[in-house]
Amino acid sequence: MSGAKKRKIVDENRKYSEEWEEKYFFIIQNTKLMCLICRETVAVFKEYNVKRHYETKHNDYLKFSSEVKQSKLREFMSQLKTQQKMFSSALQQPSNIVKASYSVSFLIAKKMKKFSDGEFVKECLEAVAKDILPDKNKLFSNISLSRQTVCRRINDISNEIIVKLRDRIQDFKYFSIAFDESTDISDTAQLVIFVRGVNESFQITEEMLKLISLKGTTKGEDIFHAVENSLCENNLDLEIISGISTDGAPAMVGKEKGAIKLLIDKIESTRKTNNFWKRDDLFIIHCLIHQQNLCSQVLSMNHVMQVVIKTVNYIRSHALPHRQFKEFLKELDSEYGDVVYFSHVRWLSRGKCLKRFYELRHEIDLFMNDKQKPVVELTNDEWLVDLCFLVDIVEKLNQLNVSLQGKDNLIIDSCNYINAFQKKLLLFEFQLKNNNVQHFSLLNELKSSKHIESIKYAQEIRKLIAAFESRFTNLDKYKTIFEIYSSPFHTDVNSAPEYLQMELIDLQCNNELKHIFETSKSKIDFYNINITKENFPNLRNLAQKVVSAF
């Protein structure tokens, strides 16, 4: 008998019976039997133990009818749920308070406000809560938004973004980088690096990779080493890089020691597989927005801009004239309350400055005459016509600039905008030579009242045409690749790279895929779903490279 195995309760496989809830007011709570009446627990799942507890401690419930018992059961269950909800709410409150602190800190960082502004935000929240939610005022008071806390929260958010970005980087099929170097107000050179990657499912990730302070020189070698170290830190493999975009400075594009040249040499030396890869397959782009702005500077209308800038600076750079001018506009019930500064750094400011100056030209003329500093050009019809042309053409250039800044733009979209604008310039030139100003709204308004010799403006358009043709010729070498991505069913197979020709023929002979492509709203979805890596591996790779390029 001494060697017999000792019986254990767990071996008996005792289970809870649902009828105990109605008969004895017992339910399961955290793997134990709990009495709803007194909230005591019974360890062993045995009806005898449950019944004994009920009859000895709650024998007064024995006399109740089944209807009364049902009512009492619902009451006890409701009380239990209310209590549990209260405890869960109490546990959740600290979590919500911390989350609110992070949310406010994120907004402070996003709006580039001072860390100490968190305390002011907290005062605002408490004031609002006092009037609207007085019973919740204590919760708002518990939100920690001191300068040190906001600083820690922002660091936590920054680290979390880095972690998430690195997780996504692991899934990149191809990626491209864009980097630019500039000097801040403390004369420290800052190098900013952006990355744009695409995974196997064509999901795009675009994020700032790193901001690096260059303490010494900013030569091509310095920039190259900074970029290389940043790529290594984030486990970005040069094997899958598809594009490089810079601002076109000599340190970036130098033929011998430029950062791009050194980076390409590094890529070629580290490539493990060179199948079908050539240097031309890498999208090396001088920032299209920057180039467009450089093109717009060829307009030789300095006699207009100088007058506008001089007049605006007189009004805005001195406190007294500025106050008087704004008050003068109020008295005249003007549509605008002030003129706009022009800044070379803010590329769109020229169009806004010119537009506002033109619309306030009568008020400015009156004001400057009162100040005995008349702007004689404002009474010169020929100068006013030049101003109208400059306002019109700069507004069109600004519209192009804004369209190039679209968040979800692909490189093909930007190239299409530029190509379309170049064709518009050719049309403008032809029409201006024939004294047709239909597409220039301000000139068209003046045409009925003033004689306009628009042929001289055709010469300005010719300068723009030449500048665009000169600066954007480097995009011509990618024309075939872009055409294959945009319209693979209409591309001439003979002009396509040899490694794509067989797949293009198979694709163009597939009428079902052709119909899907023509009716598809998104090319990215078409390539992701229909151009499989089993049937069209090279075409799929090409599409992923194009989508990943800046």
Salt bridges, closest charged atoms under 4 A:
GLU12 OE2 - ARG7 NE 3.17
GLU12 OE1 - ARG14 NH2 2.30
GLU40 OE1 - LYS57 NZ 2.79
GLU47 OE2 - LYS23 NZ 3.58
GLU200 OE1 - LYS173 NZ 3.48
GLU200 OE2 - ARG540 NE 2.85
GLU206 OE1 - ARG196 NH1 2.61
GLU228 OE1 - HIS225 ND1 3.81
GLU228 OE2 - LYS266 NZ 3.19
GLU233 OE1 - LYS210 NZ 2.76
ASP265 OD2 - LYS261 NZ 2.74
ASP265 OD1 - ARG279 NH2 3.87
GLU268 OE1 - ARG279 NH2 3.13
ASP338 OD2 - HIS322 NE2 2.60
GLU359 OE2 - LYS355 NZ 3.98
GLU382 OE2 - LYS456 NZ 3.60
ASP386 OD2 - HIS303 NE2 2.93
ASP386 OD1 - LYS456 NZ 3.05
GLU395 OE1 - LYS355 NZ 3.98
GLU429 OE2 - LYS433 NZ 3.68
GLU429 OE1 - ARG462 NH2 2.81
GLU453 OE2 - HIS451 NE2 4.00
GLU460 OE2 - LYS463 NZ 3.59
